[in-house]
């Protein structure tokens, strides 16, 4: 007996497929958003070590490759190429900065050639090939993935040059070898080295925890001592304030007392003026150049006049 398919069944299947498609679309959008975020973070970290130009800073933004952005494509790729291999960049891209549509068209070809040279030099890195036609409208998932892979290579090479560790080879991404035996050997070696790294990290973390506990205890003791000293300082400040207020207290005097003070001040002022006159006279008398003169005729005349 044949099964009858109703319109309700068809509608249910259609809704199920649409729902599954919506979930897939959301996951794809979330995945692409994470890819753009990772790309931005990688390049931002590189800018902390390799200061970019003002032109680069003007176009470097989050989600800069969600839509077509030729200016960002030119600045970012040239920036990454220059960090990775400045000599090869000058050889492959002799004209920089770009100034017209022809130089931009040539630049797209040069980027494709530069990518081929990088793929040949770094065979272990899975940088996807790029065509000049793909760079006419630099945006979307595939282009962002290309720039992300390029930024990862630049970061790995920077770390290999500046981080002198026994595990520096772990920074290079590996590609599956055609021979499964070789691939398994690489994976085993990788696990051994990563295990050693994890063991050292765990030991250093334990050491840090112990030092942190000791430092926290010492800091607590210092905080207590500081609080005690602050309390003592506040008490001393209060005592000093009270002493100053006691020294600055003035006597309250009545009207008669005020008149008496005025008379006493006038008397003291007279004494001060008298002392000043005496000091001037003494200075005059102590002068070695003083001469005592006597006029006999004037003295006789004054005597007769008297």
TORBA-709447 format. One record per residue: x, y, z of N, C-alpha, C, CB in turn; residue in one letter. Coordinates in steps of 0.2 Angstrom, whole numbers, plus 5000, padded with zeros to 4 digits. Each point is the difference from the previous one (the first is absolute). Glycine has a CB too. Layout:
XYZXYZXYZXYZA/...
END
This chain:
500449945000499650065000500450065000499149945006X/500950104989500450065000499850065005500149974988X/500450065014499950055005499850074997500949945008X/498650094995499850064997500350065004498949954997X/501450094999500450065002499550065000501149954996X/498850085009499550065001500450064999499249935007X/500450124992500350075000500350025007499250034991X/500549945014500350025007500749975000498850005005X/501349944993500749975000500550044996499449895002X/500450134992500450044996500250065004499549954989X/500050095014500250065003500449995006498950044996X/501049905007500449995006500849984998499049965006X/501150014989500649994997500450064998499649894996X/500050155001500250074997500350045006499249994990X/500350015015500250045006500749985003498750035002X/501349904999500649975003500650024996499349905004X/500750104989500650014996500150085001499749914992X/499850135008500150075001500450025007499050024992X/500749945013500350015007500849985000498849985005X/501349964991500749985000500450044996499649895001X/500150144994500450054996500250065004499449964990X/500150075014500150065004500549995005498850034999X/501249915004500649985005500650004997499249935007X/500950044987500650004996500250074999499749894995X/499950155002500250074999500250045006499150004991X/500649995015500250035006500749985002498850015003X/501349924996500749985002500550024995499549905005X/500350114989500550034995500250075001499549924992X/500050125010500150075002500450005006498950044995X/501049925010500450005006500749984999499049985006X/501149974989500749984999500350064996499649884999X/500150154996500350054997500250065004499449974990X/500150055015500250055005500649995004498850025000X/501249915002500649995004500750004996499249925007X/500750064986500650014996500250074999499649904994X/500050155005500150075000500350025006499150024992X/500749965014500250025006500749985001498950005005X/501349934994500649985000500550034996499549895003X/500350134991500450034995500250075003499549944990X/500050105013500250065002500450005006498950044997X/501049915008500549995006500749994998499049965006X/501149994989500749994998500350064997499649884997X/500150164999500350064997500150055005499549984989X/500150035016500050045005500749995005498750025000X/501349915001500649985004500750024996499349915006X/500750084988500650024996500150075000499849904993X/499750145007500150085000500350025007499050014992X/501049955013500350015006500849995000498949975006X/501349994989500749994999500350044994499849895006X/499850124989500250034994499550064999500549894995X/499750175007499650064999499850014993500550055010X/498849964989499850014993500050074998499349905001X/500650114993499950074997499450035002500849974991X/499150105008499450035001499549984995500650105004X/499649884990499549984995499749935002500750064991X/499749905012499849945002499550015006501149944997X/499050105008499650015005499350034998501050025007X/499050014988499450034997499549954998500650114997X/499649845000499649954997499949935005500350054988X/500249945017500049945004499450015005501349984998X/498249985001499449995004499849935001499750124996X/499949875009499749945001499449994994500250005013X/499849944985499549984994500250044994499149975008X/501550054991500250044994499949964993500850065008X/499249884992499949964994499349965000501249995000X/498350045004499349974999499850034993499849995013X/500350074985499850034994500750014996498950055005X/501049964989500650024995500450065003499449954990X/501250045011500450055003500750004997499450005011X/500750044983500649994996500650045004499350004990X/500550055014500650045003500249955006499550114997X/500149865007500249965005500449944997499050035007X/500849944988500349944997500750024998499049964995X/501150105002500750024998500450025006499550054990X/500349985015500450025006500249945004499550115000X/500049845001500149945004500549954997498850025005X/501149974989500449954996500750025000499049964993X/501150115005500750024999500350015007499750064990X/499949955015500350005007500249935002499350105003X/500349854996500249935002500649984996498849985003X/501250034990500649984996500650035002499249994991X/500850085011500650035002500349975007499550114994X/500049875010500349975007500349934998499150065007X/500549904989500349944999500649994996498849975000X/501350074995500650004995500150074997499949874998X/500450185005500050064997500450014994500050045011X/500549924988500450004994499649974994501149985007X/498649964994499549974995499550054998500349895004X/499450155001499550044999500250064995499549975011X/501150064991500250054995500249984993500550055010X/499749884990500149984993499449984996501049955005X/498550024999499349994996499650064999500149885005X/499950165000499650065000500450065000499049945006X/501350084989500550065000499750075000500749934993X/498650075005499750075001499550005006500150014987X/500150035017499550015006500250075003499949885002X/499650165000499249985000499750014993500050045011X/499449944988499750004994499750064998499749885001X/500250144993499850074999499550014994501150035004X/498849914992499450014995499749934999500650104995X/499049895001499649944999500549954996498950064999X/501649964997500449954997500549975006500050074989X/500249975015500549985005499649955005500750105000X/498649915001499649965004499949934996499550105006X/500449904988500049944996500649965000499250064993X/501449975006500649975001500149975007500550084991X/499349965014500149975007499649945001500150115004X/499349884993499749945001500349944997499050064999X/501449954995500449954997500649985004499650044989X/500750015014500649995004499849975007500550104995X/498949915007499849965006499949934999499450105004X/500349884990500049934998500749974999498950024995X/501550015002500749984999500449995007500050054989X/499950005015500350005007499749945004500150125000X/499349864999499649955004500349934997499050075002X/501149934992500349934997500749995003499350024989X/501150045011500749995003500049985007500450094992X/499149945012500049985007499849935001499750115003X/499849864993499849935000500649964998498850034997X/501649994998500649964999500550005005499850024988X/500350035016500550015005499849965006500350114995X/499049905007499749975006499649954998500150115007X/500149834991499649954998499649975005500849974992X/499450035015499649975005499450045002501049955004X/498950114993499550055002499449994995500850085006X/498649914995499549994995499750074999499849885004X/500650164993499750074997499649984993500950075006X/498549954994499749994994500250044994499049975006X/501050004988500250054994499550054999500749904995X/499650155002499550064998500150024993500050045012X/499549984985500050034993499950075000499649894996X/500750154999499950075000499250024999501150014995X/498549955002499350014999499750005007500049954988X/500250015016499749995007500150075004500149875000X/500450174998500250055004499750074998501049945002X/498650054992499650064998499550025005500249974988X/499549985015499550025005500249965007499150024991X/501450015012500349975006499550005006501150034996X/498549915005499650005006499749925000499750134999X/499949865006499749935001500449955003499550034990X/500349915011500349955004500749984997498849965003X/501250024990500649984997500650055001499349934992X/500550135006500650055001500250015007499550064990X/500049945015500250015007500449945002499050075002X/500849874996500449945002500750004997499049945000X/501150094994500750014997500450055004499549984989X/500250075013500450055004500149975007499550104994X/500049875009500149975006500649955000498850015003X/501349944992500549965000500750034999499249924995X/500850145001500650044999500250035007499750024988X/499850015016500250035006500349945005499150094998X/500649855002500249955004500749984999498949965001X/501350044992500749994998500550055003499549944989X/500350125010500450065002500149995008499650084990X/499949915013500049995008500549955002498950055001X/501049894995500549945002500750024998499049924998X/501150114997500750024998500350055005499849984988X/499850075014500250045005500249975007499350094994X/500349865008500149975006500649955000498850015002X/501349964992500649964999500650045000499349924993X/500750145005500650045000500150035007499950034988X/499649995016500150035006499949965006499650104994X/500249845005499949965006500549944999498750035002X/501849975002500549955000499849945005500950084997X/498749875000499849945004500249944996499150075006X/500949884998500149934997499449984996500849975009X/498650064993499449984996499850054995499649945010X/500950104987499850054996499749974993500950075005X/499349874994499749964994499349995000501149954998X/498650055008499349995001499650054998500349945010X/500050124989499650064997499949994993500550075008X/499849894988499949994993499449964999501250024997X/498350004999499449954999500349944996499150105001X/500649845000500249944996499549984995500749975010X/499550014985499549974995500149925000500150114993X/499349865006500049935000500549974994498850005005X/501649954997500549974996499649954996501050035007X/499249964986499749954996500149935003500250074990X/500449925014500149935003499750015007501149984993X/498449975009499750005006500549995006499049964995X/501550005004500549985005500450075002500149884995X/500150165000500350065002499550055003500849994990X/498650015008499550045004500049985007499450024989X/500549925012499949975007500750025004499249914996X/501350085001500750025004500050075002500649914994X/499250135001499950085001499650015006500250034988X/499249945012499550015005500249985007499149984992X/501349965008500249975007500650055002499749884997X/500750144999500550055002499750065003500849964991X/498750075005499650065002499749995007499850034988X/499949915013499749995007500550005005499149934995X/501550045004500549995005500350075002500349894996X/499850164999500250065001499550055004500849994990X/498650005007499450045004499949975007499550024989X/500649925012500049975007500550035004499549904996X/501150115002500650035004499850075001500849924995X/498950125000499950075001499450005005500350034988X/499249935012499550005005500249995007499249964991X/501349995010500349995006500350065003500249884997X/500250154999500450065002499550065002501049974993X/498550035003499550065002499649985006499950024988X/500049925013499649985007500550015006499349914993X/501350085006500550015006500150075001500649904997X/499450144998500150075001499450035003500850014990X/498649965008499450035003499949985007499549994989X/500849955013500049995007500550045004499749894997X/500850135000500550045003499750075001501049944995X/498650085000499750075000499550005006500250024987X/499449935013499550005005500350005007499349934993X/501350045008500350005007500350075001500349884999X/500050154996500350075001499450055001501049974993X/498450015004499550055000499750005007499749984988X/500249965015499849995007500450045005499549894997X/501250105002500550035005500050084999500749894999X/499250134995500050074999499350035002500749994990X/498849975010499350035003500150005007499449954991X/500950005013500150015007500450065002499949875001X/500750144995500450065001499650064999501049934997X/498650074998499650064999499550025005500249984988X/499549965015499550015005500450035006499349914996X/501350075006500350035006500250074999500549895002X/499750134991500250074999499450045000500949964993X/498550025005499450045001499850015007499649954989X/500550005015499950015007500450055004499649885000X/501150114998500550055002499850074998500949925000X/498950094994499850064997499450035003500549974989X/499049995013499450035003500250025007499349924994X/501150045010500250025007500450074999500149885004X/500450134992500350064999499650064998501049934997X/498550064999499550054998499650025006500049964989X/499849995016499750025006500450045005499349904998X/501450085002500450045005500150074997500649895003X/499550114990500150074997499450055001500749944992X/498750035008499450045001500050025007499349944992X/500950025013500050025007500550065001499749885003X/500950114994500550055000499850074997500949915000X/498750084995499850074997499550035004500249954989X/499350015015499650035004500350045006499249914997X/501350055006500450035005500350074998500249885005X/500150124989500450064998499550054998500849934995X/498650065003499550054999499750035007499749944989X/500350025016499850025006500550055003499349895002X/501450094997500550045003500050074996500749895003X/499250114991500050064996499450045002500549954991X/498950025011499550045002500150035007499249934993X/501150035011500250035007500550065000499749885004X/500850114991500550065000499750064997500949914999X/498650084997499750064996499450035004500449954989X/499450025017499550035004500250075002499649895004X/499950164995500150075002499650015007500350044988X/500050015016499650025006499550054998501049985007X/498450014997499550054999500150055005499249914996X/500850155002500150065004499450055000501349994998X/498750045007499450055001500350074997499449945010X/500150114991500250074997500650035004498850024997X/501249975010500550035004500749974998499250035009X/500849904991500649974998500350024993499649905007X/499950114989500250024993500350075000499149934995X/500750125009500350065001500750005003498850055001X/501249905004500749995003500549984995499449985011X/500449974985500449984995500250054995499549895001X/500150154997500250064996500550045003498850004995X/501150025011500550045004500749975000499050055007X/500949894994500649965001500450004993499549935009X/500150064986500350004993500350074998499249914997X/500450145005500350074999500750015004498850044998X/501249935008500650015004500649964997499350025010X/500549924987500549964997500350034994499549905005X/500050144991500250034994500550065001498949974995X/500950075011500550055002500749975001499050075005X/501049884999500649975002500449984993499549965012X/500150014984500349984993500350064997499249904999X/500550155000500250064997500750035004498850034996X/501149975010500650025004500649964999499350045009X/500649894991500649964998500350014993499549925008X/500050104988500250014993500550065000498949954995X/500950115008500450065000500649995004499050065000X/501049905005500749985004500449964995499450005011X/500449964985500449964996500350044994499249905002X/500450154996500350054995500550045003498950004994X/501050025012500550045003500649965001499150075006X/500949874996500549965002500449994993499449945010X/500350054985500349994993500450064998499149924997X/500650145005500350064998500750015004498950054997X/501049935010500650015004500549954999499350055008X/500649904989500549944999500350024993499349925007X/500650134990500350014993500750035002498950024994X/501649955003500750015001500250074996500249885001X/499450144995500250064996499750075003500049934990X/499750065016499750065003500650055003499049935003X/500950134996500650055002499750055004500649984989X/499750045017499850055004500350064999499949925009X/499750134989500350074997499850055006499949974987X/500650085014499950055004500250074997500249925010X/499450134990500150064997500050055006499449974989X/501350055012500150055006499650064999501149955001X/498950094993499750064999499350005001500850034992X/498849915006499350005001499949985007499949964988X/500550015015499949995007500050065005500549894998X/500050165000500150065004499450044998501349995000X/498550024994499450044998499449985004500550024988X/499449915012499449985004500050015007499949914992X/500850105011500050015007499950075002500949925000X/499350134995499850075001499350014999501150044997X/498649934999499350004998499649985006500249994988X/500049965015499649985006500150055006500249884996X/
END
